[in-house]
Amino acid sequence: QIYDPLEPVNRAVPGFNFFIDDIAIRPIVKTYKFIAPDPVEKGVSNFFSNLKEPVQAISFVFQGEFMKSINSVGRFTVNSLTTLGTFDLASRIGMTENETDIGLTLAKSGISSGPYIVVPILGPSNLRDLSGDVVEYFVDPISNNVPNREYFSIGSGINARAEVDEQVDQIRKVSTDRYEMIKSIYYQSRNSQIEEDFVQNLPTPKIYIE
């Protein structure tokens, strides 16, 4: 059962978010996806994904995953120096991408998710993940050191919205309770990330054959 004590307030937010999406965000995303060839979209997605590597490296340090932290720094260095992050060369040479964030770091430390929260414009979250987002805002070494940070944030947000455009279109077609659907999808996604991270860090069993 998802803890949602703020449901009466939360239910009022998705309608506002869809309204803002309809008049401002969706037209930009649809135009971008229509004009930009697939390789360009992939390159832009890689660019913003690469810029997350430094703050992910910080997250891995908090988790005690020092090799993954070093890997994230290495990935950022390789991809930035070769293609400004638009092509994932690091993966091609064996530096596997490991995704994480401060919210997952808090989850690994045993902090519960807290109440479900729907944030205006930003969408579904919970107290733990929203707190993680706030921490990332202040510790991210990239976004804190670029000029006109607000434009960088808008560009990153538009890219993130473009990446889930098909899923958003599917939700729009649903005539039943969109609120419950969005909440369920959000928690399924976050829980799968937490469980995947947990499985990856299980010790490898040793099998002895006599």
C-alpha positions in Angstrom: 0.0 0.0 0.0 1.4 3.4 -1.1 1.5 6.0 1.7 -0.5 8.9 0.3 -1.9 11.0 3.2 -1.8 14.1 0.9 -4.1 12.6 -1.7 -6.8 15.3 -1.6 -4.1 17.9 -2.4 -2.1 15.7 -4.7 -5.1 15.0 -6.9 -5.5 18.7 -7.7 -1.9 18.9 -9.2 -1.9 16.5 -12.2 -4.7 18.5 -13.9 -2.5 21.6 -13.6 0.5 19.7 -14.8 -1.3 18.4 -17.9 -2.5 21.9 -18.6 1.0 23.4 -18.5 2.2 20.5 -20.5 -0.5 21.1 -23.2 0.2 24.8 -23.6 3.9 25.0 -23.1 5.9 21.8 -22.9 4.2 19.3 -25.2 4.3 21.5 -28.3 8.0 22.1 -27.9 8.7 18.3 -27.4 6.6 17.3 -30.4 8.3 19.9 -32.6 11.7 18.8 -31.4 11.0 15.1 -32.0 9.5 15.9 -35.5 12.5 18.0 -36.6 15.4 16.2 -35.0 16.6 13.0 -36.6 17.0 10.0 -34.2 20.8 10.3 -34.0 20.4 13.9 -32.9 17.9 13.0 -30.2 20.2 10.2 -29.0 23.2 12.6 -29.0 21.2 15.2 -26.9 20.1 12.5 -24.5 23.7 11.2 -24.2 24.8 14.8 -23.5 22.5 15.4 -20.6 23.1 11.8 -19.3 26.8 12.5 -19.3 26.4 15.6 -17.3 24.8 13.5 -14.5 27.9 11.4 -14.0 29.7 13.8 -11.6 26.7 14.0 -9.2 26.3 10.2 -9.6 29.9 9.8 -8.6 29.1 11.8 -5.4 26.1 9.5 -4.7 28.2 6.4 -5.1 30.7 7.8 -2.5 27.9 8.3 0.0 26.9 4.7 -0.8 30.4 3.4 -0.2 30.6 2.3 -3.8 34.0 3.8 -4.5 34.8 1.8 -7.7 31.5 2.8 -9.2 32.3 6.4 -8.2 35.7 6.2 -10.0 33.9 4.6 -13.0 31.5 7.5 -13.2 34.3 10.1 -13.1 36.1 8.1 -15.8 33.0 7.9 -18.0 32.5 11.6 -17.7 36.1 12.3 -18.5 36.3 10.0 -21.6 32.9 11.0 -23.0 33.4 14.8 -22.4 36.9 14.9 -23.9 36.0 12.9 -27.0 32.5 14.0 -28.0 31.3 16.5 -25.4 29.2 13.6 -24.1 27.1 13.2 -27.2 28.4 9.7 -27.8 28.9 7.0 -25.1 32.4 6.0 -26.0 33.1 5.0 -22.4 30.6 2.1 -22.7 32.4 0.9 -25.8 35.7 0.5 -24.0 34.2 -1.3 -21.0 33.2 1.5 -18.6 29.6 0.4 -17.9 27.1 3.0 -17.0 25.7 2.7 -13.5 22.7 5.0 -12.7 21.9 6.3 -9.3 20.9 9.4 -7.5 20.7 10.8 -3.9 17.1 9.5 -3.5 18.4 5.9 -4.1 21.3 6.6 -1.7 18.8 7.6 1.0 16.8 4.4 0.2 20.0 2.3 0.6 20.6 3.9 3.9 17.2 2.6 5.1 15.2 5.8 5.0 11.6 5.2 4.1 10.0 6.8 1.1 7.7 9.0 3.2 4.4 10.4 1.7 3.7 10.4 -2.0 3.9 14.0 -3.4 2.9 15.4 -6.7 5.0 18.4 -7.4 3.7 21.2 -9.7 5.3 20.9 -13.2 7.8 18.3 -12.0 5.3 15.5 -11.4 5.3 12.5 -9.1 7.8 12.1 -6.2 7.9 11.3 -2.5 9.5 13.0 0.4 12.7 10.9 0.2 13.2 11.4 -3.5 12.2 15.1 -3.4 14.7 15.6 -0.6 17.3 13.9 -2.7 16.5 16.2 -5.6 17.0 19.2 -3.4 20.4 17.9 -2.2 21.5 17.2 -5.8 20.6 20.8 -6.7 23.1 22.1 -4.3 25.9 19.5 -4.7 25.9 19.0 -8.5 29.3 20.3 -9.6 28.2 20.7 -13.2 24.9 22.7 -12.9 26.4 24.8 -10.1 29.2 26.0 -12.3 27.6 26.7 -15.6 26.4 30.2 -16.7 22.7 30.7 -17.0 21.9 27.7 -14.9 18.1 28.1 -15.5 18.6 27.5 -19.3 20.5 24.4 -18.5 17.8 23.2 -16.2 15.1 23.9 -18.9 17.1 22.0 -21.5 17.5 19.0 -19.2 13.9 19.1 -18.4 12.7 19.2 -22.0 15.1 16.3 -22.8 13.7 14.3 -19.9 10.2 15.0 -21.0 11.0 14.0 -24.6 12.4 10.7 -23.4 9.0 9.7 -21.9 6.8 11.3 -24.6 5.3 8.0 -25.7 4.5 6.9 -22.1 2.8 10.3 -21.5 0.8 9.9 -24.6 -0.4 6.5 -23.4 -1.4 7.9 -20.1 -3.4 10.7 -21.8 -5.5 8.0 -23.6 -6.5 6.4 -20.3 -10.1 7.2 -19.4 -9.9 5.7 -15.9 -8.1 7.1 -12.9 -4.9 8.8 -14.2 -3.9 9.7 -10.7 -3.6 6.1 -9.5 -2.0 5.0 -12.7 0.8 7.7 -12.5 1.4 6.9 -8.8 1.6 3.2 -9.5 4.0 3.6 -12.5 6.2 6.0 -10.4 6.6 3.6 -7.5 7.0 0.5 -9.7 9.9 2.4 -11.5 11.6 3.5 -8.3 11.2 0.2 -6.6 12.7 -1.6 -9.6 15.7 0.7 -9.5 16.2 0.0 -5.8 15.8 -3.8 -6.2 18.1 -3.8 -9.2 20.8 -2.0 -7.3 20.3 -4.4 -4.4 20.7 -7.5 -6.6 23.7 -6.1 -8.4 25.5 -5.7 -5.0 24.8 -9.2 -3.7 27.9 -11.2 -3.1 28.6 -13.7 -5.9 28.0 -17.3 -4.5 31.0 -19.6 -4.6 30.2 -23.0 -6.0 32.6 -25.9 -5.2 32.5 -29.0 -7.4 34.3 -32.0 -6.0 
